[in-house]
Amino acid sequence: MSVVARRVVVRGRVQGVGYRFAMVGAAEHAGVNGWVRNRRDGSVEAHVQGDGAAVLALIAWCESGPPGAQVSDVEVGDAPVDPTLADFATRATG
């Protein structure tokens, strides 16, 4: 399996609606590793890595997120693979 990594920034009404916790569940379901955190500007940022198809599936989930979220933009960029990541977790606001 070839591992790919992406940095994802999600904008819109994505804080205060359980977005991060729902993303952890979606990531576990997709079988990817990484992290997600709130950003001070009101967006949500994530590092997602794993099999290319699984990463794409989670990015597709990000476009709608959990009930209550109103996603206006999903920005995706390449990121370096982090071999220390063994699961998907929330991180402190950054």
N, C-alpha and C positions, 0 to 999 in steps of 0.2 A: 504494500500500500504506500502510495506517495502522499506525504503529509503536506498540506498547504495551510497558510495562515493569512487571516484577513483582520484588519482593523475596521470596525463598524461604528459609525456615529449615527444615532437615531434622534431626530428632532420632531417636535410637536408636543402634544400633551402626553408625556411619557414618564413624568415623575409624579409620585403620589397615587399611582394606579396599579401598583404591584408589578410593573414591567420587569424589573430586575429578577424578582423571584420567579415569575412565569418564564423568563428566559432561561433560568437555570434548569427548570423542568424540561423545556423544549430542547435545550442543549443535551441533557442527559438522554432524552428520547432519541435524538439524532446521533448520539454517540460521538460528540466532539468534546474537546477540552478547551479551557480558556478561562476568561473572567468577564464580569460586567460590573460597571459602576455608574453612579450618577456623576454628572459634571456640574460645576458651579453655574454654567450658563443655561441650565435647564434641560440639557440633552442627556442621553445615555450613551456611554462608550463601552465597547466590548472588544476583546481579543478572542478570536475564534480560530481553532485549528483542528485539523483532522483530515479524513478522506475528503477529496474535493467535492463529491456529490453530497456528502453530509454537511459540509460547510455551506454549500449553496442552499440546501434545504433550510438550515437555520437562518440564513440571510433572508430567504423568502418569508419565513415566519416573522422576522423583524419588521417587514413591511406593514403588518397589521397589529402584531403584538397581542396582548391579552385584552379581554373585554374592558372597556373604559379608556383604553389608549386611543389617541387620535394622532397617528403618525403622518407627518407632513413631508419628511425627507429621510432617506437612508443613504448615507455616504459610505462607500466601501473602498478600501485601499489595501494594497499588499502590506504584509507585516512579516517580520522574521519569525521563524518557528522557534518556540521556546521549549526546549526539551525537558524542562523542569516541571511543566504542567501535566498533572495526572488526572485532573477532574475539571469541573466547571463550577466556579464559585463567584459570589459577590465580593467586591472590594470596596474600600472606603472611597468616599467622594473625592474626585481628583480634579 
